[in-house]
Amino acid sequence: MKEPLRGKVSRRVFLKSVAVGLIGGQRGIMGNFEANREAFLTDVRGCPFVAFLPLSLTQVRLLDGFWHQKLVLLQEVTIPTQYERLRETGRLDNFLYAAGKLDHTTGLQWLAPDSDVYKWLEALSWSLTFDPRPSLVALADEVIGLIAGAQDSNGYLHTLFNREKKKERWTNLRDLHELYCAGHLMQAAVAHRRVTGSDALLNVAVRLADHINQTFGPNGKPEPDGHPEVEMALVELFRETKKPEYLSLAQFFLDQRGKGLLGGFPNIQDHLPFRQLREMTGHAVRALYLNCGAADIYGHTGEKALMDALLHMWRNMTERRMYVTGGLGARHEGETFGRDYELPSQTAYAETCAAVAGILWAWRMMLLTGSPSYADVLETILYNGALSGIGLDGQSYFYVNPLSDRGGHRRQPFYPCACCPPNIARLIPMVPGMLYGVSDNTIWVHFFAASQTTVSMPTGDITILQETNYPWSGDIQFRLELEQPTSFTFKIRIPAWTPSAQIFVNDHPSLSPRPGEYAQITREWRSGDSVMLSLEMKPQLLASHPWAESISGKVSLRRGPIIYCWEQVDNPGADVWSIYLSPDTPLQEQKGDGILSGIVLLKGQGWALPKGNHQPLYQPAGSLRSHLRPVSVTAVPYFAWANRTAGPMTVWLPLKP
């Protein structure tokens, strides 16, 4: 793996934000929004150890397509219905109770109910860069008022400890999630401030961060947080406020791990100092969030020991402990990673929050190294292990994402521990901010979505119109508009999943780039120039490592970035758990309808046991072949399963004997 690229981003490269135009029925920026705000997901402009600068969310305008539809659904359905769930379950009342405005609350008094509110607010804030809907702005203002009213005079804020339980504050960092909730508040505050320009929530976060800084550190309490999250939040708060003590505090929390201060438990990453970690172990979400924080710190310090640990853990995760869907975390017990190659399908945990955390880590590794391998993993998790966590209706969710099921695992409108629904909600509006990047005289394209962006280079503005029906089509066209002829490098990621790719410049064959790399086109560009990328997207059968538990000898199905599965509702001819495929099975594409409208299905021929055929538990090898008969089979994208009639599902099928 390539060493991180240092000092490659010139401060001469300036990003020019573009005001949101006529999108989703709303015109322009309204209220306290500033048209030229730079709403960066991760503001690494002050980091010397990054390979490129991402574009601001306000620079990227989604056009009609896959992600545009997801964001419309997010704003019209997901955010409003999640607000209702937060209200109905008492999570919002908790803030009134903490402020002394209610005598009692029906809100949950365990785990981390505050964090659900903060993640929802972060989702709402980022989404306003897509469409600043007045109704959502009003909801944000209402909830920020509740949060601010609950804050203690010394800056402390956690609704479970703001009245009669004050003596319990900071007494059980291993289990009680105070710092975890604080981290999500900081992230919501940074998002809200970057999008709206308002300091209303940021002031709350700063007061809390100052209180934490006074409570912990070399002259205070020595413990780290039991559920990592605050580390990366503090780094981003430092980037927003320029207060160096927040970066120092993030590093302090990282450095305190592995000293046994939390009991030395592997499940909470306290068994070894961070720099000695070589495997992904313990609670999956905690481990991934901790790695995000370490990656953020590395961006400022360039400490080799941090990067060495991150690279070891990345290889261990992606080569031995990650599902084909990008799902992360094999075990229900402790929500943990398992052993190498421990990847059971039916009992997979693969928490939606772990998928979101995996994307956030992959994004940071992309920023630090510029390596396309991280983008490949990010894309796999995004379209499969993460998107499976939210239903096609925008208001039903999975906490756990198994790769096979007998029909009992169904989506829910919310959960008592509701970390996953608002987490997937905050991920969706982040996607436009990950599409593009810039470095010295170079424009990067990491991911594909119908969109328009304008980048300011030293010679003038460059507008890029990306036209595509990705992920269903592998054809992506870029049209360029320039103020004057300009020489620069156009750098386009070629996904590792494609067998072949072709690039045409102004309709002329230009490159046959290798999969798994960035194709680079350096020339003098003129207004009206176009670049056409054509990715081969035929269906492929994937086999696992022979040591992978429960799936050795079976195959899964991929087309482009999408992993497919087999649902009973589409395969009435046989139980999907008894279907076999041939390695050379031809598969035809077919457009879905109804709730699957616009989605590409795959149809072909398989072999199956007749319904009602009762086979012995064990029988001579080869005898099963005589009972198999041909059947028509249909596969759907894994992210779309469990949105229709309940029934068996599987990602992996055996090969025909």
Buried (B, 14 or more C-beta within 10 A) or exposed (E): EEEBBEEBBEEEBEBBBBBBEEBBEBEEBEEEBBEEBBBBBBBBBEBEBBBBBBBBBBBBBBBEBBBBEBBBBBBBEBBBBBBEBBEEBBBBBBBBBBBEEBEEBEBBEEBBBBBBBBBBBBBBBBBBBBBBBEEBBEBBBEBBEBBBBBBBEEBBBBBBBBEEEEEEBBEEBBEBBBBBBBBBBBBBBBBBBBBBBBEBBBBBBBBBBBBBBEBBBEEEBEBBBBBBBBBBBBBBBBBBBEBEBBBBBBBBBBBBBBBEBBEEBBBBBBBBBBBEBEBBBBBBBBBBBBBBBBBBBBBBBBBEEBBBBBBBBBBBBBEBBBBBBBBBBBBEEBBBBBEBBBBBBBEBBBBBBBBBBBBBBBBBBBBBBBBBBBBBBBBBBBBBBBBBBBBBBBBBBBBBBBBBBBBEBEBEBBBEBBBBBBBBBBBBBBBBBBBBBBBBBBBBBBBBBBBBBBBBBEBEBBBBBBBBBBBBBBBBBBBBBBEEEBEBBBBBBBBBBBEEBBBBBEEEEBBEBEBBBBBEBEEEBEBEBBBBBBBBBEBBBBBBEEEBBBBEEBBBBBBBBBBBBBBBBBBEBBBBBBBBBBEEBEBEEEEBEEEBEEBBBBBBBBBBBEEEEEEEEEEEEEEBEEBBEEBEBBBBBBBBBBBBEBBBBBBBBBBBE
